[in-house]
Amino acid sequence: MIKLEDIHSLSDFQRNTKAHLCRLKQSGKPVVLTVNGKAELVVLAAESFQELADKVERAEAIEGIRRGLAEAEA
């Protein structure tokens, strides 16, 4: 769940890039960037992104195995 303190304008991100990057690396949480008040981008530290990608890959593999077992049973 994205918290209100994790939503920032793109212009604020550009003005305070170093501070935002430090916070991203420390928290591991994504930050939503807005343009004209609308959510446009999500920024995530590379390490956190890799962990997320690994979890998705594992979940997809598990789902594939489940489908294969269900088909074998049928």
TIZAVO-288227 format. One record per atom (N, C-alpha, C): z, y, x; residue in one letter. Coordinates in Angstrom, 2 decimals. Each point is the difference from the previous one (the first is absolute). Example, Ala and Ser with C-alpha at 12.3 -4.5 7.8 and 13.67 -1.06 7.14 Angstrom:
2
+---------+---------+---------+----+
:       z :       y :       x : aa :
+---------+---------+---------+----+
:    7.80 :   -5.69 :   13.19 :  A :
:    0.00 :    1.19 :   -0.89 :  A :
:    0.00 :    1.20 :    0.90 :  A :
:   -0.72 :    1.05 :   -0.35 :  S :
:    0.06 :    1.19 :    0.82 :  S :
:    0.73 :    1.09 :   -0.77 :  S :
+---------+---------+---------+----+
This chain:
74
+---------+---------+---------+----+
:       z :       y :       x : aa :
+---------+---------+---------+----+
:    0.00 :   -1.17 :    0.84 :  M :
:    0.00 :    1.17 :   -0.84 :  M :
:    0.00 :    1.24 :    0.89 :  M :
:   -0.87 :    0.93 :   -0.30 :  I :
:   -0.09 :    1.25 :    0.75 :  I :
:    1.05 :    0.96 :   -0.54 :  I :
:    0.78 :    0.55 :    0.91 :  K :
:    1.03 :    0.97 :   -0.39 :  K :
:   -0.56 :    1.41 :    0.10 :  K :
:    0.60 :    0.91 :   -0.73 :  L :
:   -0.46 :    1.39 :   -0.04 :  L :
:   -0.03 :    0.62 :    1.39 :  L :
:    0.97 :   -0.36 :    0.85 :  E :
:    0.03 :    0.58 :    1.35 :  E :
:   -1.10 :   -0.56 :    0.90 :  E :
:   -0.73 :   -1.02 :   -0.47 :  D :
:   -1.11 :   -0.57 :    0.75 :  D :
:   -1.35 :    0.52 :   -0.48 :  D :
:    0.01 :    1.09 :   -0.75 :  I :
:   -1.23 :    0.63 :   -0.47 :  I :
:   -0.08 :    1.40 :    0.61 :  I :
:   -1.11 :    0.26 :    0.70 :  H :
:   -0.18 :    1.28 :    0.68 :  H :
:   -1.44 :    0.47 :   -0.17 :  H :
:   -0.18 :    1.29 :    0.12 :  S :
:   -1.36 :    0.53 :   -0.06 :  S :
:   -0.71 :   -0.28 :    1.32 :  S :
:   -1.30 :   -0.12 :   -0.07 :  L :
:   -0.79 :   -0.21 :    1.22 :  L :
:    0.18 :    1.17 :    0.95 :  L :
:    0.06 :    1.21 :   -0.52 :  S :
:    0.16 :    1.17 :    0.88 :  S :
:    1.35 :   -0.04 :    0.72 :  S :
:    1.07 :   -0.46 :   -0.69 :  D :
:    1.30 :   -0.14 :    0.67 :  D :
:   -0.08 :   -1.06 :    1.08 :  D :
:   -0.67 :   -1.10 :   -0.28 :  F :
:   -0.18 :   -1.06 :    0.99 :  F :
:   -0.74 :    0.53 :    1.23 :  F :
:   -1.01 :    0.80 :   -0.23 :  Q :
:   -0.77 :    0.57 :    1.12 :  Q :
:    0.85 :    0.98 :    0.82 :  Q :
:    0.81 :    0.80 :   -0.68 :  R :
:    0.84 :    0.99 :    0.70 :  R :
:    1.12 :   -0.66 :    0.79 :  R :
:    0.53 :   -1.10 :   -0.50 :  N :
:    1.17 :   -0.65 :    0.59 :  N :
:   -0.29 :   -1.45 :    0.37 :  N :
:   -1.14 :   -0.23 :    0.60 :  T :
:   -0.45 :   -1.36 :    0.30 :  T :
:    1.00 :   -0.78 :    0.82 :  T :
:    0.52 :    0.59 :    1.07 :  K :
:    0.93 :   -0.73 :    0.87 :  K :
:    1.23 :   -0.46 :   -0.76 :  K :
:    0.57 :    0.86 :   -0.82 :  A :
:    1.20 :   -0.36 :   -0.77 :  A :
:   -0.32 :   -1.12 :   -1.00 :  A :
:   -1.15 :    0.11 :   -0.65 :  H :
:   -0.39 :   -1.04 :   -0.96 :  H :
:   -0.23 :   -1.33 :    0.70 :  H :
:   -0.66 :    0.01 :    1.15 :  L :
:   -0.25 :   -1.25 :    0.73 :  L :
:    1.31 :   -0.64 :    0.44 :  L :
:    0.93 :    0.81 :    0.45 :  C :
:    1.30 :   -0.52 :    0.42 :  C :
:    0.70 :   -0.67 :   -1.18 :  C :
:   -0.02 :    0.66 :   -1.15 :  R :
:    0.63 :   -0.56 :   -1.20 :  R :
:   -0.70 :   -1.29 :   -0.45 :  R :
:   -1.32 :   -0.02 :    0.08 :  L :
:   -0.76 :   -1.19 :   -0.38 :  L :
:    0.38 :   -1.20 :    0.88 :  L :
:    0.09 :    0.23 :    1.30 :  K :
:    0.33 :   -1.07 :    0.92 :  K :
:    1.43 :   -0.49 :   -0.19 :  K :
:    0.92 :    0.92 :   -0.26 :  Q :
:    1.41 :   -0.37 :   -0.16 :  Q :
:    0.25 :   -0.73 :   -1.32 :  Q :
:   -0.58 :    0.51 :   -1.07 :  S :
:    0.29 :   -0.57 :   -1.32 :  S :
:   -0.83 :   -1.24 :   -0.30 :  S :
:   -1.22 :   -0.04 :    0.50 :  G :
:   -0.90 :   -1.10 :   -0.33 :  G :
:   -0.54 :    0.07 :   -1.41 :  G :
:    0.32 :    1.08 :   -0.70 :  K :
:   -0.44 :    0.16 :   -1.39 :  K :
:   -1.26 :    0.85 :   -0.07 :  K :
:   -0.84 :   -0.25 :   -1.00 :  P :
:   -1.20 :    0.81 :   -0.16 :  P :
:    0.32 :    1.39 :   -0.51 :  P :
:   -0.90 :    0.94 :    0.29 :  V :
:    0.11 :    1.37 :   -0.49 :  V :
:   -1.26 :    0.30 :   -0.80 :  V :
:    0.17 :    0.57 :   -1.18 :  V :
:   -1.12 :    0.40 :   -0.83 :  V :
:   -0.32 :    1.45 :    0.32 :  V :
:   -1.27 :    0.28 :    0.26 :  L :
:   -0.43 :    1.36 :    0.26 :  L :
:   -0.80 :    0.50 :   -1.20 :  L :
:    0.29 :    1.22 :   -0.40 :  T :
:   -0.66 :    0.58 :   -1.16 :  T :
:   -0.97 :    1.10 :    0.41 :  T :
:   -1.02 :    0.16 :   -0.81 :  V :
:   -0.96 :    1.10 :    0.13 :  V :
:   -0.07 :    0.66 :   -1.37 :  V :
:    0.31 :    1.27 :   -0.04 :  N :
:    0.04 :    0.74 :   -1.26 :  N :
:    0.93 :   -0.68 :   -1.03 :  N :
:    1.12 :   -0.53 :    0.49 :  G :
:    1.00 :   -0.59 :   -0.87 :  G :
:   -0.30 :   -1.42 :   -0.46 :  G :
:   -1.12 :   -0.56 :    0.42 :  K :
:   -0.36 :   -1.37 :   -0.41 :  K :
:    0.10 :   -0.94 :    1.20 :  K :
:    0.53 :   -1.19 :   -0.21 :  A :
:    0.07 :   -1.00 :    1.06 :  A :
:   -1.40 :   -0.36 :    0.45 :  A :
:   -0.24 :    0.10 :    1.31 :  E :
:   -1.33 :   -0.29 :    0.54 :  E :
:    0.02 :   -1.06 :    1.09 :  E :
:    1.07 :   -0.03 :    0.81 :  L :
:    0.04 :   -0.89 :    1.16 :  L :
:    1.38 :   -0.63 :    0.13 :  L :
:    0.01 :   -1.17 :    0.61 :  V :
:    1.27 :   -0.63 :    0.38 :  V :
:   -0.07 :   -0.23 :    1.50 :  V :
:    1.05 :    0.45 :    0.70 :  V :
:    0.07 :   -0.15 :    1.45 :  V :
:    1.11 :   -0.97 :    0.31 :  V :
:   -0.27 :   -0.93 :    0.92 :  L :
:    0.96 :   -1.03 :    0.35 :  L :
:   -0.07 :   -0.25 :    1.49 :  L :
:    1.14 :   -0.16 :    0.65 :  A :
:    0.02 :   -0.30 :    1.43 :  A :
:   -0.75 :   -1.31 :    0.25 :  A :
:   -0.66 :   -0.10 :    1.13 :  A :
:   -0.83 :   -1.17 :    0.32 :  A :
:    0.80 :   -1.30 :   -0.05 :  A :
:    1.22 :    0.00 :    0.52 :  E :
:    0.82 :   -1.21 :    0.00 :  E :
:    0.33 :   -0.43 :   -1.43 :  E :
:    0.32 :    0.96 :   -0.85 :  S :
:    0.30 :   -0.31 :   -1.39 :  S :
:   -1.24 :   -0.50 :   -0.72 :  S :
:   -1.15 :    0.58 :    0.31 :  F :
:   -1.24 :   -0.46 :   -0.60 :  F :
:   -0.28 :   -1.45 :    0.39 :  F :
:    0.21 :   -0.33 :    1.28 :  Q :
:   -0.26 :   -1.36 :    0.45 :  Q :
:    0.91 :   -0.99 :   -0.70 :  Q :
:    1.28 :    0.36 :   -0.18 :  E :
:    0.92 :   -0.87 :   -0.73 :  E :
:   -0.48 :   -0.21 :   -1.43 :  E :
:   -0.44 :    1.05 :   -0.64 :  L :
:   -0.51 :   -0.09 :   -1.36 :  L :
:   -1.25 :   -0.88 :   -0.07 :  L :
:   -0.91 :    0.20 :    0.94 :  A :
:   -1.22 :   -0.80 :    0.04 :  A :
:    0.31 :   -1.48 :    0.22 :  A :
:    0.99 :   -0.28 :    0.87 :  D :
:    0.40 :   -1.39 :    0.24 :  D :
:    0.57 :   -0.63 :   -1.27 :  D :
:    0.80 :    0.74 :   -0.75 :  K :
:    0.57 :   -0.51 :   -1.24 :  K :
:   -1.09 :   -0.29 :   -1.04 :  K :
:   -0.97 :    0.87 :   -0.08 :  V :
:   -1.12 :   -0.21 :   -0.94 :  V :
:   -0.77 :   -1.25 :    0.39 :  V :
:   -0.26 :   -0.15 :    1.28 :  E :
:   -0.75 :   -1.17 :    0.48 :  E :
:    0.76 :   -1.30 :   -0.31 :  E :
:    1.31 :    0.01 :    0.22 :  R :
:    0.83 :   -1.17 :   -0.31 :  R :
:   -0.02 :   -0.31 :   -1.49 :  R :
:    0.13 :    1.04 :   -0.82 :  A :
:    0.00 :   -0.18 :   -1.46 :  A :
:   -1.34 :   -0.58 :   -0.47 :  A :
:   -1.10 :    0.49 :    0.57 :  E :
:   -1.31 :   -0.52 :   -0.37 :  E :
:   -0.15 :   -1.46 :    0.42 :  E :
:    0.52 :   -0.36 :    1.17 :  A :
:   -0.07 :   -1.38 :    0.45 :  A :
:    0.81 :   -0.91 :   -0.91 :  A :
:    1.19 :    0.44 :   -0.38 :  I :
:    0.84 :   -0.79 :   -0.90 :  I :
:   -0.68 :   -0.19 :   -1.34 :  I :
:   -0.60 :    1.06 :   -0.52 :  E :
:   -0.71 :   -0.10 :   -1.28 :  E :
:   -1.17 :   -0.96 :    0.10 :  E :
:   -0.72 :    0.03 :    1.11 :  G :
:   -1.12 :   -0.93 :    0.20 :  G :
:    0.48 :   -1.44 :    0.04 :  G :
:    1.11 :   -0.23 :    0.66 :  I :
:    0.57 :   -1.36 :    0.06 :  I :
:    0.42 :   -0.45 :   -1.40 :  I :
:    0.63 :    0.88 :   -0.75 :  R :
:    0.42 :   -0.35 :   -1.36 :  R :
:   -1.21 :   -0.37 :   -0.88 :  R :
:   -1.05 :    0.81 :    0.13 :  R :
:   -1.21 :   -0.30 :   -0.79 :  R :
:   -0.59 :   -1.34 :    0.39 :  R :
:   -0.03 :   -0.26 :    1.31 :  G :
:   -0.55 :   -1.26 :    0.49 :  G :
:    0.81 :   -1.19 :   -0.50 :  G :
:    1.32 :    0.12 :    0.01 :  L :
:    0.85 :   -1.08 :   -0.49 :  L :
:   -0.20 :   -0.20 :   -1.50 :  L :
:   -0.12 :    1.09 :   -0.75 :  A :
:   -0.21 :   -0.09 :   -1.45 :  A :
:   -1.33 :   -0.69 :   -0.29 :  A :
:   -1.04 :    0.35 :    0.75 :  E :
:   -1.30 :   -0.64 :   -0.19 :  E :
:    0.04 :   -1.47 :    0.36 :  E :
:    0.74 :   -0.34 :    1.05 :  A :
:    0.11 :   -1.40 :    0.42 :  A :
:    0.73 :   -0.82 :   -1.05 :  A :
:    1.00 :    0.57 :   -0.63 :  E :
:    0.73 :   -0.67 :   -1.05 :  E :
:   -0.85 :   -0.20 :   -1.25 :  E :
:   -0.89 :    0.96 :   -0.24 :  A :
:   -0.85 :   -0.07 :   -1.19 :  A :
:   -1.10 :   -0.97 :    0.28 :  A :
+---------+---------+---------+----+
